[in-house]
Each structure stands twice: as structure tokens, then as C-alpha cells.
Amino acid sequence: KLESMILATKSGTPIIGQIAVVMGWIMNAIYKVLDMVGIQNLGLCIIIFSILIYLCMTPLQIKQQKFSKLSAIMQPELQKIQKKYKGKNNDTAAMQKMQEETQAVYQKYGVSPASGCLPLLITFPILFALYRVIYNIPAYVNQVYDIYAGVAGNLKDLDITVAQLADFMKTKTYVVTNAVNDAAKTAAKTDIKCYIDVIGQFNQEAWDKLKNMDVIQNAKGAKQVLKEITSTSTRAASINSFFGMNIADAPKVPFVGGNALTLGFSIPVFSVITQIISTKLSMAGTPQQNMQDNPTANSMKTMNTVMPFVTGVMCFMFPIGVGLYWVAGNVFRIFQQLFINLYFSKVDMEEMLAKNAEKARERMIKRGIDPDKVQNYAKTKTSTINKNTGS
């Protein structure tokens, strides 16, 4: 099993690949624990997986919310600076002064401009790594890999190509495309990992097409091969089954092309609803700014309105398992945001600002910078801003 885990195709993308390996260990551990109590279900694994990951990311969410609240307090002064230097984009000296005055505001409140970006910079690689794991679970979960290994070996022995298997799928994910490309290389032809990458994403329709291939129907020992394919597809359907849905299938738009209303359609619907609720709670926890004076805030509001529906449409393009991860993550973030909002409702913002300024002061002392000079400079600059803007 260890050898099969090593041979399985994993993401080789720098940073994301390494994070995906860690995420894979977590997914593998969840599957093993559930298996110990007699549960073999990838849908439940994905839900527990998403909860654990977002639980670990809670400190980052709190940090991001804290920065948003502090930004809202600083925003009037920052907007005055922008108004003061409006229309001077081509004036290098004016732009330099604008940057100095902006930095002075951040220093006054003990806030680093980068602190708002840091949580996002950490979060994005984690999210990309999560998608890699969910897209290609057999590459990270030993017991799931073993389910497909026998059939993959038989298909290779029958000289059925990875490209032929990929043709059975209506939608080819990047995992399938990469498997076909890797299999085209001479070095990869002796490895069954490319076969597992493809059949690990088969839905029932693809399994049926595989069983009806002439080369399998006419193969020596065809009955045994068909029996193993049937057994594997049954086990795959079992671990992929979640409330009557096959998480390897993509949701279908009802009443289009003869499609009836199915449970799979509920995933995009719940994705939209839960993301709207999560976004509204997140915005409710942040003081709202004047949209006319802050184009960035206006753009953010538009994006928050549109993104849930974009995600809902994207659910139809991916397997239900990916949509299930989105829904589970949204539901967790709803409760997470309720907790964060409750936490900040009891926080004294003046006290938070004072503590923030004190921490900034300590950091400056460690770097050999005189904090009193910096603070005096910041106060001078910000008071100048207020005088020049008539406030």
C-alpha cells in the first residue's frame, strides 16, 4: 500500500503540491478512521475534511475581520488623502507624498498594509491544494487507490490506452488530461497510475461503456475481467454515494435535454444559498463604507453579489464532490462567521486600537526605530491632512 501511495499521481506544483500532500494525509486519516467504524463514504470524508481545514483557518479569518474593522476606522482619513491628491497621478512628487501620508495613517493606528493581504496569501495555496486532493482522491487515500488498482492492471495488460478510457468521460478534468499526456510518454507506459487517475473519476455511464468494449468482451478470461470491473464499479458507486447522489457525477440542469429534476441539482442551489448567507454575515461584521467615496468597496460589494451565482454555475461543470465541498465549507463559514461577529461585538475597538499601536511600537523598537519620532511624524502628517481638507 505504501508503494501504491508513492506511485499515485499527485500535484507537482511547487508549494501547492507540498500542501496537497499534507491535505492528503488528513484525508487519508479521515477515511481510515471512518473505515474503522464501518463507514466507507467519500462524501462524508469531504464534509469532515472541509470542516477540519476551515476550523484550522479560523485564526486567519479572525485576523482578516480585525483588519477590515480597523480599515473601516482608518478609511475616512485615507479617503481624505485620496481626495487631496486626486488627478495628480502623473505627478511623481505628489504620488510620493500621498504614499508617505498614507503610510503615516497606518503607523498612527499601528496597522500594516500587508496584514490585510497576508491571510489571503496563505489561504489561496491551501484552497488550491484542497481542490487537487478532492479532484484526485485515489492519489492521496491508500484504500481508495487499492479499489481501482486491480482493474487498472487488467486494462493495462489488455493494451487499452489511457486515452481510450478518457474518451468515455463527457467532461475531462485536468487530472484526466494530465493522465493522458503522461501516458503518452514512454516512461509512464509501465505505470498504472495514469489508469487509476482516469477510472477514479468514472461515473456509472463510463463504467458501462468500459464493460461494453469489444477488447474486453472478447478477451481471454473475459468473464473474470468483467466480474472485476463490475465489482470495482459497485464499490466505487458505494463509496461515492451520498444521499442517493454519485459524487463522481456532474449535476444536470433539469428539464434541459430531457433531464429530470434530480438530487444532484440541489448542490448548485445550496451552494448559491449558503454562499449568499455566508457573505452577508461577513459583511454584517464589517462597518459599511460610503460606496461613492470608495470605488474599491463598491467593486467588492458587486463581486460579493455576483460570485455566489458564478459558483452555482461552476457546480454544473465539476463533479458533485467538488460542489459538496463548497456547500460544506459555506455552512461551516456561516457558523464560523456568527462566532466571529459575536466575538467582535464584545471587543472594545478603542482598546483594540491601543493594543495594536502598542504591538507596532514594540516591533519598531526591535528593529531599532524610535517609535516616538514615527508617531510624532504620523500625527503631524494626519493633522495636516485634516487641515488641508477642511475638517
N, C-alpha and C positions, 0 to 999 in steps of 0.2 A: 504493500500500500504506500509505503514511503517513496518507493521508486516511481510509482504511478503518479504521485503528487508532484515529484520533481519534473516528470516528463510533460505534465499538463501545461497547456498554453496559458501563460499569464501575461499581464501587461508589462511591456518592456520600456514604457515611457519613463524617463528619469523623474524621480520624486513621486509621481503618481503611481508608478509601478511598485515602488517600495512601500508606499502607504497601502496600496491594494493588497500586498502580501499580508500586512498586519490585519487589514479588514478581513482578509480570507481566513486567517487564524481564528478570528472572532466568529465568523460564520460557521466554520468547521466545528468549533467548540459548541455552538448553539445546537447544531444538528446532532452532535454526539449526545449531548445532554437530553434532548428530546427523544432520541432513539432509545436511550436507557429506560425511559418511562413508556416505551412502546409507541411513540409518535414519530412518524416519518412524513413530514409535510413541509415543503419549501415555502409555501405561502405563510405559514406560521413563523418559520425561520426568518423570513424577510421582515415581518412585523416586529418581532423581538429584536432583530438586528438593527432596524431603523430606530427603535426606541432607545436602545443602548447607546448608539452613536450620537443621537441628538441629546441624550442625557449628558454624555461627556462633553458636548459642545455648549452646554448651558452657561458656563462661565464666560465664554466668548459672546454669547447673546446678551448677557448682563452688561458686559463691557461696552458692547455696541450701543445698547439702550442708554447707558450712562453718558456716552459721548453725544448721543442725539439730544439728550436733555441739556447738557452743557452747551451744545452748539446752538440750541434754541435761545439760551440766555445770552450768548455772545452775538447772535445774529443781528440785532439792531445796530450794534457798533460796526460789525463787518459790512452791513449794508450801507452805512454812512460812508465808509471808506470807498466802497464801490461807486457810490453816487458822486463822491468828491472827485474821483479820477475817471469818471465816465467820459468816453470819447477821446481818451488820451492813450489809446493802445499803441500808437506809433511813437510815442514819446518815451524813450528809454529811461530817462531820468525820473519821469513821473511814475513809470511802472516799478522802478526800483524803490521809490518812496512808498508806493502802495504796498509792496511786499513787506517793507520794514514796518509800516503801520499795522498791517495785518498780523505780522508776527508779534508785534507788541501787544495786541489784543489777546492772542493765545497765551503769551507769557503772563499777562495780567491775571488770567484765570487759571494758570497752571495746567494748560491743556496742550498736548502735542497734536499738530495737524495730522500726523501719521497714525495717531491712535484710533481714528475712525476707520482707517483702511486696513489696519493690522488684522482685526478679526476676519475681514473678508478675504485677505490674502491667505490666511490659514484655512478658512472654510472651503474655498474653491478647490484646492487639491484634494481635500478629503471627500468632497462631493463627487468629483470626477472619479476618484478611486472607488467609491461606493458603487457607481454605475458599472465600472469594469467588473466588479465582483458579482453583482446581480445579473449582469448580462451573461456571464460565463461561469456559473456556479460549479459545474464539474471540474473546472481548473483549480478550485480552491477547497472543495469539500471532498475528502477521500472517498467516503461511502457512496456519494453520487457518481464520482468518477468510475468506481467499480461496477456500478449498474450498467454502464454503457461499454465497458472495456471488452467484454466477450463478443458482443455483436460487432464492435469496431474491428476486432481482429478477424472475424469471419468475412466482413466486407472487403478488407484489405487482401485477404487470401483469394477472394473471388475476382480480384483485379477491378473492382468497382471503384471509380475515381471519386475523390472528394468533390470535384466539380459536378459530377452526376448527382451526387447527394444534395448539393446546394441547389440544383435546379428544381428539386421537389418543394422548395420553400418559396412562397409568393413574395415575402419580404426578407431581404438579405441584410442582416445587421453587419456591423463592422467585424464582429467575431467570425461570421461565416465568410465574409470577403477575405479577411486575413488568412483564414484556414485554407481557402482555395489558392491564394497566392503562395503560401508557404509550401503547400503540397506540390506546387509546380516546380519547386526547387529539388534538385537531385537528393540533397542531404535529408530532406524531410520525408521522402517516399518510404523510408523504412520505419517511420514512426506513426503510431495510431492516434497521436494527439489531435491531428487535424480532423480525423474522422469523428472523434468524440466532440470536438468543438462544434461540428455541424449537427450531428444527431442529438446532441444535448439540447438543441433548440427546436427539435422536431415537434410539430403538433400531430394530432391523430391523422389528419389528411396526408401528411408527409410519410408517416409510418405505413399507411395503406398503399401509397404509391411505391414505397420500397418493397413491400411484400409482393407486389404485382410485377416486379421487374422480371423479364424473361431469363436473365442470367441467374436469378435466384430460383425461379420456378423450375429451371432445367438443370440446376446444379447437382453434383453428386452429393447425396445426403441432403437433398432439398428439404425433406420433412424436418430434419433436425435443425437446419438453419432457420426455417420458417417458425419452428417452435420457439427458438431462442429469440427471434425478432418479436414474436407475439408476447413472450414472457417479459422482454425488456420494455416493450411499448406499454404493457399493462402496469409494470412497476413505475415507469416514468409518469404515466397518467395518474397513478395513485399519489406519488409524492408531489405532483404538480396540481392536484385537485384542491380547490379552496372554495367552499360553499357552492359546489356544482360548477365552478369555473375552472378551466385549464389555464394556469398562469403562463403557459407557453404560447397560447393563442393570443392574437391581437383582438381587441374589442371591435365589433362591427356596428356600423351605423344602421339602426333599424329602419325597415320599410324602404331600403335602398337596395336595388338589385335582388329583390326577393328575400332580404334578410328580415327575420322576425325580431321582436324585442327580446333580448337575452340579458342574463345577469351580467355579462361582461360589459354591457353598456353602462352599468351603474358605476364602474370605476372612473371613467371620464367625468361623469356627473358629480360624484363625490369629490373628485379631485378639484373641480371648479369651486364647489360649495365650501369645502374645508379650507381652500387657499384664500378665498374671499374673507371668511371669518378670521383666519389667522392674520391676514394683512390688516384688517380693520382693528383688531386688538392691538397689533403692533403700532399702528398709527395713533390709536387712542392713548397709548402710553407715552407719546411724544407730543409736546406742545406744538400746535399747528402755527405755521408762519404765513405771512402775507404772500399769497401766490404772485401778485403783481410785482412786488418788490424782489421776489426771489424766483427767477426762472428755473433754477435747479430743483427747488421744491415742487414747482408746478410740473416739471418733467417727471419727477419721482412719483407724484400722485397719478399722473397719466399712466405710467408704467405699472404701478400697483393695481390700477383698474383693469388694464388690458391683459397682464400676464396670466391671471387665473384662466382666462378663456384660451390663451395661447397654449398653456399647459394641457388644458382639456382636449384641444385638437391634437396635440402631440401624443396623447394617450392612445389615439387610434393608430398611430404609426409604430408603436412599440408593443412588445408582449405585455399581457396583463400584469405580470410580475413587477415590471417597472412602475406601472400605474399604481399598483398596490403599495409599493414603497413610498411613492409620492403621497398617497392618501394617509398611510400610517404616519409619515413624517409630519404632515399637516395637522393631523389630530393631536399628535404629541405636542407640536408647537402651539396649538391652541391652549392646552393646559399649561405649557411652559410659559406662555405669554401672560396668562392670567396670574401665575405665580410672580412673574417679574413685575407686572403692573402693581400687584399688591405690595410687593417689596418696596418699590419706589414711592408708592403712596404714603409710606410711613417714614420716608427719608426726608430729613431737613436739607433742602437744597443749599441753603446758606452754609450749613455745616459741611456739606459735601464739597462746596467750593473752597472752603477754608482748608479742609484736609487735602484737597487736590493741589492747592497752592503750596502747602507745606511739603508735600511729596516732591513737587517740582523744585522747591528750594533746596531740598536735600540732594536731589540729583545734580543741581548746579554746583553745590559745594564739593561733591565728589569729583566733579570734572574740573575743579579749581576755578570756578567762575564766582564772582562776587554777586550773590543774589540781590543784595540791596541796590546795587547800581543798575541791575537789569530791571528791577521793579520800579525804580525811580524813572528810568528811561521809558518803561511801558506806560506809567501813569502820565508822564509828560506828553507822550505821543497821543494817548487816548483822550486826554483832556483837550489837546489841540484839535483833535478830530471833532469833538463836541462843539468847540467854539466856532470852528470853521463851517460847521453845518447848522449853526444857529440853535443848538439845543443845550 
